[in-house]
């Protein structure tokens, strides 16, 4: 029997053909002849009514993401939701995943106070910062993905999944914020970037807030 015929033999036809789960499953079927541990090389023969059209040059990146999802013990896919359990046991989900996705929203889903062992790990990685101690509301949802058009979005997804697997990597992003104060209305807030600058009170980084720079209200 030809390799592709064998792949089709292994297919679970009960899955939803419009889902990302189907795509992961079909890619797994087409690469099942490869030794465990080997990178996937076979792009499945999609029929035209299935999701998954990807330019040739971006296929290796997607195959590597699909393989990571299929093989990693702490990653699961159900319909088009990918769930990842971090090194510290926190499960987070990516919703509506498909091959045209470029950015993914990740709920940090951690208490305001970052657990002390993680603060220590962040301090070691980046140098001590007051921002490592807590995750403010502004940083509770991260938007992660690829900024570079020349990179396969699949590789972008892999990097997002790797961050979700490693609590320290994810919290590195969630604690990269600074204390800021509007130069006009003097409201204080936290803003993304400039890890730990603007602390303590009175030392905030100045900016112009949305209500001070926005269009005046009409009515
Ligand atoms: Zn303002």
py3Dmol code that shows the C-alpha trace and the ligand (Angstrom):
import py3Dmol

protein = """\
ATOM      1  CA  UNK A   1       0.000   0.000   0.000  1.00  0.00           C
ATOM      2  CA  UNK A   2       1.207   3.487  -0.779  1.00  0.00           C
ATOM      3  CA  UNK A   3       2.203   5.705   2.097  1.00  0.00           C
ATOM      4  CA  UNK A   4      -0.643   8.169   1.555  1.00  0.00           C
ATOM      5  CA  UNK A   5      -3.206   5.379   1.355  1.00  0.00           C
ATOM      6  CA  UNK A   6      -1.953   4.182   4.721  1.00  0.00           C
ATOM      7  CA  UNK A   7      -2.303   7.715   6.063  1.00  0.00           C
ATOM      8  CA  UNK A   8      -5.950   7.853   4.968  1.00  0.00           C
ATOM      9  CA  UNK A   9      -6.536   4.432   6.547  1.00  0.00           C
ATOM     10  CA  UNK A  10      -5.546   5.894   9.923  1.00  0.00           C
ATOM     11  CA  UNK A  11      -7.869   8.895   9.697  1.00  0.00           C
ATOM     12  CA  UNK A  12     -10.561   9.423  12.322  1.00  0.00           C
ATOM     13  CA  UNK A  13     -13.544  10.567  10.246  1.00  0.00           C
ATOM     14  CA  UNK A  14     -15.524  11.595  13.322  1.00  0.00           C
ATOM     15  CA  UNK A  15     -13.547  14.802  13.765  1.00  0.00           C
ATOM     16  CA  UNK A  16     -14.879  18.168  12.639  1.00  0.00           C
ATOM     17  CA  UNK A  17     -13.233  18.822   9.264  1.00  0.00           C
ATOM     18  CA  UNK A  18     -13.374  22.568   9.838  1.00  0.00           C
ATOM     19  CA  UNK A  19     -11.384  22.382  13.062  1.00  0.00           C
ATOM     20  CA  UNK A  20      -7.730  22.844  13.875  1.00  0.00           C
ATOM     21  CA  UNK A  21      -7.895  19.472  15.669  1.00  0.00           C
ATOM     22  CA  UNK A  22      -8.591  17.880  12.299  1.00  0.00           C
ATOM     23  CA  UNK A  23      -5.562  19.575  10.806  1.00  0.00           C
ATOM     24  CA  UNK A  24      -3.286  18.347  13.613  1.00  0.00           C
ATOM     25  CA  UNK A  25      -4.759  14.867  13.282  1.00  0.00           C
ATOM     26  CA  UNK A  26      -4.424  14.684   9.513  1.00  0.00           C
ATOM     27  CA  UNK A  27      -0.817  15.905   9.617  1.00  0.00           C
ATOM     28  CA  UNK A  28      -0.117  13.234  12.265  1.00  0.00           C
ATOM     29  CA  UNK A  29      -1.603  10.553   9.990  1.00  0.00           C
ATOM     30  CA  UNK A  30       0.521  11.655   7.054  1.00  0.00           C
ATOM     31  CA  UNK A  31       3.698  11.649   9.141  1.00  0.00           C
ATOM     32  CA  UNK A  32       3.038   8.487  11.146  1.00  0.00           C
ATOM     33  CA  UNK A  33       5.559   6.488   9.107  1.00  0.00           C
ATOM     34  CA  UNK A  34       8.416   8.703  10.372  1.00  0.00           C
ATOM     35  CA  UNK A  35      10.475   7.630  13.393  1.00  0.00           C
ATOM     36  CA  UNK A  36       9.373   9.168  16.720  1.00  0.00           C
ATOM     37  CA  UNK A  37      11.453  12.282  17.299  1.00  0.00           C
ATOM     38  CA  UNK A  38      11.951  13.032  13.606  1.00  0.00           C
ATOM     39  CA  UNK A  39      10.625  16.340  12.259  1.00  0.00           C
ATOM     40  CA  UNK A  40       7.474  16.025  10.176  1.00  0.00           C
ATOM     41  CA  UNK A  41       8.013  16.487   6.465  1.00  0.00           C
ATOM     42  CA  UNK A  42       4.748  15.495   4.760  1.00  0.00           C
ATOM     43  CA  UNK A  43       2.118  18.107   4.027  1.00  0.00           C
ATOM     44  CA  UNK A  44      -1.268  16.344   3.990  1.00  0.00           C
ATOM     45  CA  UNK A  45      -3.294  16.137   0.791  1.00  0.00           C
ATOM     46  CA  UNK A  46      -6.076  18.489   1.786  1.00  0.00           C
ATOM     47  CA  UNK A  47      -9.154  18.475  -0.318  1.00  0.00           C
ATOM     48  CA  UNK A  48     -10.274  21.958  -1.297  1.00  0.00           C
ATOM     49  CA  UNK A  49     -13.139  22.151   1.182  1.00  0.00           C
ATOM     50  CA  UNK A  50     -10.841  21.610   4.153  1.00  0.00           C
ATOM     51  CA  UNK A  51      -8.953  24.257   6.103  1.00  0.00           C
ATOM     52  CA  UNK A  52      -5.230  24.353   5.902  1.00  0.00           C
ATOM     53  CA  UNK A  53      -4.129  26.055   2.732  1.00  0.00           C
ATOM     54  CA  UNK A  54      -0.602  27.297   3.398  1.00  0.00           C
ATOM     55  CA  UNK A  55       2.060  28.567   0.993  1.00  0.00           C
ATOM     56  CA  UNK A  56       4.804  26.012   0.318  1.00  0.00           C
ATOM     57  CA  UNK A  57       7.512  28.043   2.027  1.00  0.00           C
ATOM     58  CA  UNK A  58       5.476  28.255   5.245  1.00  0.00           C
ATOM     59  CA  UNK A  59       4.637  24.566   5.435  1.00  0.00           C
ATOM     60  CA  UNK A  60       7.729  23.404   7.384  1.00  0.00           C
ATOM     61  CA  UNK A  61       6.931  25.976  10.092  1.00  0.00           C
ATOM     62  CA  UNK A  62       3.353  24.744  10.363  1.00  0.00           C
ATOM     63  CA  UNK A  63       4.408  21.095  10.388  1.00  0.00           C
ATOM     64  CA  UNK A  64       6.717  21.818  13.290  1.00  0.00           C
ATOM     65  CA  UNK A  65       3.891  23.549  15.212  1.00  0.00           C
ATOM     66  CA  UNK A  66       1.438  20.718  14.437  1.00  0.00           C
ATOM     67  CA  UNK A  67       3.982  18.150  15.560  1.00  0.00           C
ATOM     68  CA  UNK A  68       4.620  20.033  18.815  1.00  0.00           C
ATOM     69  CA  UNK A  69       0.869  20.095  19.525  1.00  0.00           C
ATOM     70  CA  UNK A  70       0.445  16.419  18.661  1.00  0.00           C
ATOM     71  CA  UNK A  71       3.427  15.099  20.618  1.00  0.00           C
ATOM     72  CA  UNK A  72       3.862  17.324  23.674  1.00  0.00           C
ATOM     73  CA  UNK A  73       2.359  15.746  26.806  1.00  0.00           C
ATOM     74  CA  UNK A  74       1.259  19.136  28.171  1.00  0.00           C
ATOM     75  CA  UNK A  75      -0.419  20.366  24.966  1.00  0.00           C
ATOM     76  CA  UNK A  76      -3.861  19.252  23.794  1.00  0.00           C
ATOM     77  CA  UNK A  77      -6.191  20.280  20.977  1.00  0.00           C
ATOM     78  CA  UNK A  78      -9.977  20.000  20.987  1.00  0.00           C
ATOM     79  CA  UNK A  79     -11.853  21.438  18.027  1.00  0.00           C
ATOM     80  CA  UNK A  80     -10.048  24.741  17.472  1.00  0.00           C
ATOM     81  CA  UNK A  81      -8.903  25.304  21.055  1.00  0.00           C
ATOM     82  CA  UNK A  82      -5.318  24.482  21.969  1.00  0.00           C
ATOM     83  CA  UNK A  83      -4.666  24.115  25.694  1.00  0.00           C
ATOM     84  CA  UNK A  84      -1.243  24.217  27.252  1.00  0.00           C
ATOM     85  CA  UNK A  85      -0.293  23.368  30.833  1.00  0.00           C
ATOM     86  CA  UNK A  86       2.731  25.304  32.033  1.00  0.00           C
ATOM     87  CA  UNK A  87       5.745  24.072  33.976  1.00  0.00           C
ATOM     88  CA  UNK A  88       3.929  25.332  37.100  1.00  0.00           C
ATOM     89  CA  UNK A  89       0.687  23.495  36.364  1.00  0.00           C
ATOM     90  CA  UNK A  90      -1.405  26.386  35.055  1.00  0.00           C
ATOM     91  CA  UNK A  91      -3.546  25.486  32.018  1.00  0.00           C
ATOM     92  CA  UNK A  92      -4.195  28.218  29.474  1.00  0.00           C
ATOM     93  CA  UNK A  93      -6.073  28.115  26.191  1.00  0.00           C
ATOM     94  CA  UNK A  94      -5.653  29.561  22.724  1.00  0.00           C
ATOM     95  CA  UNK A  95      -9.010  29.928  21.022  1.00  0.00           C
ATOM     96  CA  UNK A  96     -10.018  29.880  17.349  1.00  0.00           C
ATOM     97  CA  UNK A  97      -6.639  28.637  16.178  1.00  0.00           C
ATOM     98  CA  UNK A  98      -6.228  28.197  12.438  1.00  0.00           C
ATOM     99  CA  UNK A  99      -3.472  28.547   9.878  1.00  0.00           C
ATOM    100  CA  UNK A 100      -4.324  32.144   9.077  1.00  0.00           C
ATOM    101  CA  UNK A 101      -3.858  33.164  12.740  1.00  0.00           C
ATOM    102  CA  UNK A 102      -0.971  35.480  13.310  1.00  0.00           C
ATOM    103  CA  UNK A 103      -1.622  36.775  16.810  1.00  0.00           C
ATOM    104  CA  UNK A 104      -2.975  34.890  19.785  1.00  0.00           C
ATOM    105  CA  UNK A 105      -4.443  36.203  23.022  1.00  0.00           C
ATOM    106  CA  UNK A 106      -3.142  34.467  26.113  1.00  0.00           C
ATOM    107  CA  UNK A 107      -4.821  35.019  29.480  1.00  0.00           C
ATOM    108  CA  UNK A 108      -2.044  35.078  32.035  1.00  0.00           C
ATOM    109  CA  UNK A 109      -4.543  33.789  34.585  1.00  0.00           C
ATOM    110  CA  UNK A 110      -2.396  34.264  37.640  1.00  0.00           C
ATOM    111  CA  UNK A 111      -3.124  36.029  40.930  1.00  0.00           C
ATOM    112  CA  UNK A 112      -2.013  39.644  41.255  1.00  0.00           C
ATOM    113  CA  UNK A 113       0.986  38.478  43.306  1.00  0.00           C
ATOM    114  CA  UNK A 114       3.536  36.472  41.355  1.00  0.00           C
ATOM    115  CA  UNK A 115       4.630  33.456  43.477  1.00  0.00           C
ATOM    116  CA  UNK A 116       8.009  34.085  45.117  1.00  0.00           C
ATOM    117  CA  UNK A 117      10.016  31.341  43.394  1.00  0.00           C
ATOM    118  CA  UNK A 118       8.922  32.813  40.052  1.00  0.00           C
ATOM    119  CA  UNK A 119       9.878  36.342  41.144  1.00  0.00           C
ATOM    120  CA  UNK A 120      13.321  34.973  41.984  1.00  0.00           C
ATOM    121  CA  UNK A 121      13.576  33.295  38.565  1.00  0.00           C
ATOM    122  CA  UNK A 122      12.533  36.525  36.802  1.00  0.00           C
ATOM    123  CA  UNK A 123      15.025  38.569  38.845  1.00  0.00           C
ATOM    124  CA  UNK A 124      17.744  36.148  37.870  1.00  0.00           C
ATOM    125  CA  UNK A 125      16.817  36.311  34.201  1.00  0.00           C
ATOM    126  CA  UNK A 126      16.382  40.071  33.828  1.00  0.00           C
ATOM    127  CA  UNK A 127      17.963  41.570  36.946  1.00  0.00           C
ATOM    128  CA  UNK A 128      15.801  42.599  39.886  1.00  0.00           C
ATOM    129  CA  UNK A 129      12.721  44.641  38.973  1.00  0.00           C
ATOM    130  CA  UNK A 130       9.746  45.809  41.044  1.00  0.00           C
ATOM    131  CA  UNK A 131       7.524  44.762  38.127  1.00  0.00           C
ATOM    132  CA  UNK A 132       8.327  41.093  38.765  1.00  0.00           C
ATOM    133  CA  UNK A 133       6.245  41.017  41.946  1.00  0.00           C
ATOM    134  CA  UNK A 134       2.772  41.354  40.386  1.00  0.00           C
ATOM    135  CA  UNK A 135       0.732  41.261  37.183  1.00  0.00           C
ATOM    136  CA  UNK A 136      -1.555  44.303  36.865  1.00  0.00           C
ATOM    137  CA  UNK A 137      -4.848  44.212  34.959  1.00  0.00           C
ATOM    138  CA  UNK A 138      -3.245  45.818  31.918  1.00  0.00           C
ATOM    139  CA  UNK A 139      -0.970  42.783  31.523  1.00  0.00           C
ATOM    140  CA  UNK A 140      -3.496  40.042  32.264  1.00  0.00           C
ATOM    141  CA  UNK A 141      -4.002  39.297  28.593  1.00  0.00           C
ATOM    142  CA  UNK A 142      -0.971  39.091  26.339  1.00  0.00           C
ATOM    143  CA  UNK A 143      -1.065  39.345  22.576  1.00  0.00           C
ATOM    144  CA  UNK A 144       1.659  37.035  21.270  1.00  0.00           C
ATOM    145  CA  UNK A 145       2.636  36.078  17.752  1.00  0.00           C
ATOM    146  CA  UNK A 146       4.854  36.995  14.831  1.00  0.00           C
ATOM    147  CA  UNK A 147       5.659  40.495  13.759  1.00  0.00           C
ATOM    148  CA  UNK A 148       7.653  39.450  10.725  1.00  0.00           C
ATOM    149  CA  UNK A 149       5.896  38.658   7.428  1.00  0.00           C
ATOM    150  CA  UNK A 150       8.767  36.492   6.243  1.00  0.00           C
ATOM    151  CA  UNK A 151       8.303  34.075   9.152  1.00  0.00           C
ATOM    152  CA  UNK A 152       5.780  31.239   8.914  1.00  0.00           C
ATOM    153  CA  UNK A 153       2.913  31.917  11.324  1.00  0.00           C
ATOM    154  CA  UNK A 154       3.406  28.282  12.322  1.00  0.00           C
ATOM    155  CA  UNK A 155       6.789  29.164  13.797  1.00  0.00           C
ATOM    156  CA  UNK A 156       5.063  32.054  15.539  1.00  0.00           C
ATOM    157  CA  UNK A 157       2.559  29.623  17.036  1.00  0.00           C
ATOM    158  CA  UNK A 158       5.398  27.343  18.180  1.00  0.00           C
ATOM    159  CA  UNK A 159       7.052  30.239  19.994  1.00  0.00           C
ATOM    160  CA  UNK A 160       3.737  31.155  21.663  1.00  0.00           C
ATOM    161  CA  UNK A 161       3.277  27.519  22.760  1.00  0.00           C
ATOM    162  CA  UNK A 162       6.855  27.386  24.101  1.00  0.00           C
ATOM    163  CA  UNK A 163       6.161  30.516  26.146  1.00  0.00           C
ATOM    164  CA  UNK A 164       2.952  28.963  27.494  1.00  0.00           C
ATOM    165  CA  UNK A 165       4.841  25.783  28.437  1.00  0.00           C
ATOM    166  CA  UNK A 166       7.373  27.703  30.500  1.00  0.00           C
ATOM    167  CA  UNK A 167       5.856  29.831  33.263  1.00  0.00           C
ATOM    168  CA  UNK A 168       9.026  31.943  33.520  1.00  0.00           C
ATOM    169  CA  UNK A 169       8.992  32.792  29.803  1.00  0.00           C
ATOM    170  CA  UNK A 170       5.314  33.759  29.892  1.00  0.00           C
ATOM    171  CA  UNK A 171       5.688  35.800  33.079  1.00  0.00           C
ATOM    172  CA  UNK A 172       8.732  37.512  31.578  1.00  0.00           C
ATOM    173  CA  UNK A 173       6.310  39.056  29.123  1.00  0.00           C
ATOM    174  CA  UNK A 174       3.530  39.675  31.641  1.00  0.00           C
ATOM    175  CA  UNK A 175       5.898  41.488  34.027  1.00  0.00           C
ATOM    176  CA  UNK A 176       7.510  43.656  31.360  1.00  0.00           C
ATOM    177  CA  UNK A 177       5.717  46.867  32.300  1.00  0.00           C
ATOM    178  CA  UNK A 178       6.488  50.205  33.881  1.00  0.00           C
ATOM    179  CA  UNK A 179       4.771  52.765  36.075  1.00  0.00           C
ATOM    180  CA  UNK A 180       3.546  55.744  34.074  1.00  0.00           C
ATOM    181  CA  UNK A 181       1.932  59.104  34.740  1.00  0.00           C
ATOM    182  CA  UNK A 182       0.015  61.309  32.308  1.00  0.00           C
ATOM    183  CA  UNK A 183       1.841  64.588  31.924  1.00  0.00           C
ATOM    184  CA  UNK A 184      -1.483  66.426  31.585  1.00  0.00           C
ATOM    185  CA  UNK A 185      -3.997  64.939  34.034  1.00  0.00           C
ATOM    186  CA  UNK A 186      -1.384  63.228  36.297  1.00  0.00           C
ATOM    187  CA  UNK A 187      -3.320  59.942  36.357  1.00  0.00           C
ATOM    188  CA  UNK A 188      -0.963  57.065  37.099  1.00  0.00           C
ATOM    189  CA  UNK A 189      -1.137  53.647  35.493  1.00  0.00           C
ATOM    190  CA  UNK A 190       0.992  50.742  34.302  1.00  0.00           C
ATOM    191  CA  UNK A 191       2.042  50.433  30.683  1.00  0.00           C
ATOM    192  CA  UNK A 192       3.678  47.645  28.687  1.00  0.00           C
ATOM    193  CA  UNK A 193       7.458  47.685  28.179  1.00  0.00           C
ATOM    194  CA  UNK A 194      10.399  49.407  29.970  1.00  0.00           C
ATOM    195  CA  UNK A 195      10.524  46.636  32.574  1.00  0.00           C
ATOM    196  CA  UNK A 196      10.317  48.100  36.045  1.00  0.00           C
ATOM    197  CA  UNK A 197      11.006  51.730  35.165  1.00  0.00           C
ATOM    198  CA  UNK A 198       9.022  54.472  36.884  1.00  0.00           C
ATOM    199  CA  UNK A 199       8.973  52.874  40.318  1.00  0.00           C
ATOM    200  CA  UNK A 200       8.641  54.033  43.125  1.00  0.00           C
ATOM    201  CA  UNK A 201       5.805  56.625  43.304  1.00  0.00           C
ATOM    202  CA  UNK A 202       6.960  60.031  42.110  1.00  0.00           C
ATOM    203  CA  UNK A 203       9.367  58.514  39.574  1.00  0.00           C
ATOM    204  CA  UNK A 204       6.752  57.509  36.975  1.00  0.00           C
ATOM    205  CA  UNK A 205       7.544  57.642  33.254  1.00  0.00           C
ATOM    206  CA  UNK A 206       5.587  60.537  31.732  1.00  0.00           C
ATOM    207  CA  UNK A 207       3.208  59.974  28.808  1.00  0.00           C
ATOM    208  CA  UNK A 208       0.026  61.474  27.389  1.00  0.00           C
ATOM    209  CA  UNK A 209      -3.024  59.376  28.250  1.00  0.00           C
ATOM    210  CA  UNK A 210      -5.871  58.503  25.894  1.00  0.00           C
ATOM    211  CA  UNK A 211      -8.430  60.834  27.404  1.00  0.00           C
ATOM    212  CA  UNK A 212      -6.028  63.781  27.292  1.00  0.00           C
ATOM    213  CA  UNK A 213      -5.069  63.187  23.649  1.00  0.00           C
ATOM    214  CA  UNK A 214      -8.331  61.669  22.351  1.00  0.00           C
ATOM    215  CA  UNK A 215     -10.969  63.409  20.251  1.00  0.00           C
ATOM    216  CA  UNK A 216     -13.093  65.753  22.384  1.00  0.00           C
ATOM    217  CA  UNK A 217     -16.525  64.317  23.166  1.00  0.00           C
ATOM    218  CA  UNK A 218     -19.250  65.822  21.022  1.00  0.00           C
ATOM    219  CA  UNK A 219     -22.736  66.343  22.428  1.00  0.00           C
TER     220      UNK A 219
END
"""
ligand_1 = """\
1
ZN
Zn -4.241 62.336 30.910
"""
view = py3Dmol.view(width=600, height=400)
view.addModel(protein, "pdb")
view.setStyle({"model": 0}, {"cartoon": {"style": "trace"}})
view.addModel(ligand_1, "xyz")
view.setStyle({"model": 1}, {"stick": {}})
view.zoomTo()
view.show()
